[in-house]
Amino acid sequence: MKTLIHGALVYDGTGEAPRAADVLIDGERIAAVEAGLAGRDIDAERVDARGRMVTPGFLDMHRHCDVAPLRDADFGTLELAQGITATTVGNCGIACVPVPPDRYADYRAFAVPVVGDMPPEFAFFDYRAYFAALEAAKPALHMGVMAATGAVRVAVKGFADTPYTQAEMARAQAHVAEAMACGALGVSLGFMYLPEFYTTPEEEVRVIAPAARAGGVLTTHVRGEGDSLAASIREVLDIARRAGIRLHISHLKATGIRNWNRGIHEAIALLEDARAHGEPVTADFYPYAGGSTTVFSLIPPTVTRQSNEGTLRYLATAAGRRALREGIAREHAGWDNMALSIGWDRILVAGTRLPEHAGYAGRSVLALAQAAGYGEPSDFICDLVVAEGGQVTVIVLSMDERDVDTVARLPYAALISDALYGGGGNPHPRLYGAFPRLIRDFVLARSILPMETAVRKMTGLPASILGLTERGLIRPGYRADVAVFDPAALLDHATYEDSRRLSTGMERLLMDGRTVWTNSHATDRHAGQVLRRENGDLGEQARAVL
């Protein structure tokens, strides 16, 4: 089947200036991009795109929809509405694999606020099973997978703060090797989160070695994004150098009011120096001054125990309550204390599990604590975490817009959403609107970026970072993931106060030549493929320990 999109202004994803051209799609691939095709006798479905842009389908290289394609019948609606045709999961060291049955309950309490409900049938012990499940689901988006080292650590040693033993290290490396053999695009770290917070740089170099050998990319949620941002950037630069792997900084930002318009420049200077010395370091950002995470990120490391269940039990005691209050009242080396750096008034409850807490969504911890008669907001958080079994997500208004704009202008910074799929409440608006927002706000409203640069950040750049050689560009021979829209009509509507609002204005989307979105609704929810690196042999050593 052929499709001819004619009369459009083509932004090809390279960052070059647009050109008037027609795009001919033959089967799953782009056959031609040139002017005058519409005047030829070509037997094809014709799409009149006069006054419209044609771009590659958007590639969100950082979402947390690890389970959603397997669990949610309507998966794809809010993503396709934004123009997203491909994504990557297993980010920040968090995933639904590998999860041994004996670790399931504890890991679920940690992961659910990020990836959403994770029934036992969607918690996979090995990557073979997870890749097979994604393929069988025929998801609405193309899906790439990262090996998640936080999940790997839980699989081999739970939430213990002890060093890896030799046997544990062998098992951790085997899990990463298996992921790469299955076609994972790289490996992700989540140093901010327990238990990976306890992993030393020396250990991490060894854990990620199989990904380095396979030529994957290392994506990193650094240990600290506030006062310790520069030190945290140095840490992952050193890990990448020692491991011999390409480094990518996830959601590059500087948090904490005292770091605004300062910390981000120190971090960028480190990245620029590395790039000047031949290291192909890249980064990404989301187009908001607020982020979102699990409530466990608000709990100091001095309070956490060797399992989430243990932490919850401790918080339910008078001693745990007191320890939380005291821990939140002071700084901790290498850990970002959001309550101190931005204040409880800038931390919003986003998602909860219990019906009696449904009204908390979108309100600040300070306001909720005061309304409930708490003298200390930390006591309110303590009671909420215990009551909810830890299944709470929060929005942290931790950044300055000027810093976000600074990162957006970096030529090596791709756009992401970092969307959480925890469900319930009032999630971060980036779940529903990150990609249209870049065009509406950063291009059309504030002229932070030219259109061709913004398109590259959503298409060709992330494809290049991930090593996807057949996607991300409007070019003959490439896979036909194509978006058609009027940029002035492509709008995000989700806000912090009312986030569950679909973006509008995406007129047509094609994935591998199949129309999947038109006239504001999905027409095909099963066009997605699993995006793989070249498969490699798992190796005898890895087989022996898995």
Beta strands, then each sheet from edge to edge (+ up, - down):
strand 1: 2-10
strand 2: 19-26
strand 3: 29-34
strand 4: 45-48
strand 5: 53-56
strand 6: 58-60
strand 7: 84-89
strand 8: 142-148
strand 9: 186-190
strand 10: 217-221
strand 11: 246-249
strand 12: 282-285
strand 13: 291-294
strand 14: 347-351
strand 15: 393-396
strand 16: 413-415
strand 17: 482-485
strand 18: 506-511
strand 19: 514-518
strand 20: 521-522
strand 21: 530-531
sheet 1: 3+ 2- 1+ 4+
sheet 2: 3+ 2- 1+ 5+ 17- 18+ 19- 20+
sheet 3: 6+ 7+ 8+ 9+ 10+ 11+ 12+ 16+
sheet 4: 6+ 7+ 8+ 21+
sheet 5: 13+ 15- 14+
end
